[in-house]
Amino acid sequence: MQIRPDDLLVVVDVQNDFCPGGALAVGEGDAVVPVINRLSQQFNHMVLTQDWHPAGHSSFATAHPGSAPFQTIITPYGEQTLWPDHCVQGTSGAAFHPQLATERAELAIRKGFRSQIDSYSAFFENDRRTPTGLAGYLRDRGLQRLFLVGLATDYCVHYSAVDARRLGFETIVVESGCRAIDLAGSLASAWSAMQQAGVQRIGDIS
């Protein structure tokens, strides 16, 4: 696939807590780093997202006595998976992976900083209504075709890709630059949802 001058690489949550040894490690999560660093050299435009939770965030299992990580609860905005404490603001776990080349990024979007609502998508909180501001930024910049990479395929990449399509952006997920949690079939479900939304799936960009 030919990269155009106004294409954008969206790098989703490549943070220490999602890599091996982190609080919510994705299997082989650090394997995306060299792939993303290579891909980033082909793009004129790059945006990062960063999970950025306050301590005691409502999506943490520790905020719900008697609950365990990966259980599901019902919240005012719908179902919510409970997670181990992760990507707490200002901690080393919330920092980008040290080998990730971030210097060419034009914007970093922090998400999940509201204590009572989680945020998977780069575009909306999990209520699917509260915007991060990324869509307006992209429209103002005239960036209409997005290539997504990062962690995890079945959560933050998936939600970001589906929302990007819902907002009218052409959206491609580069599989070599992603890794998944795959919680109870979540990966297959995510790919199905992305396909139905019109997200393109490619293996890599040469």
RAUR-V886788 format. One record per run of one state. SS is the DSSP state (H for helix, E for strand, C for the rest). FROM is the first residue (numbers start at 1). LEN is the number of residues. If there is no record, write none. Layout:
SS & FROM & LEN
SS & FROM & LEN
//
This chain:
C & 1 & 6
E & 7 & 6
C & 13 & 2
E & 15 & 1
H & 16 & 3
C & 19 & 10
H & 29 & 12
C & 41 & 4
E & 45 & 7
C & 52 & 1
E & 53 & 1
C & 54 & 6
E & 60 & 1
H & 61 & 3
C & 64 & 8
E & 72 & 4
C & 76 & 2
E & 78 & 4
C & 82 & 1
E & 83 & 1
C & 84 & 4
E & 88 & 1
C & 89 & 3
H & 92 & 3
C & 95 & 1
E & 96 & 1
C & 97 & 10
E & 107 & 5
C & 112 & 12
E & 124 & 1
C & 125 & 6
E & 131 & 1
C & 132 & 2
H & 134 & 8
C & 142 & 3
E & 145 & 7
C & 152 & 1
H & 153 & 14
C & 167 & 3
E & 170 & 10
C & 180 & 6
H & 186 & 12
C & 198 & 2
E & 200 & 3
C & 203 & 4
//
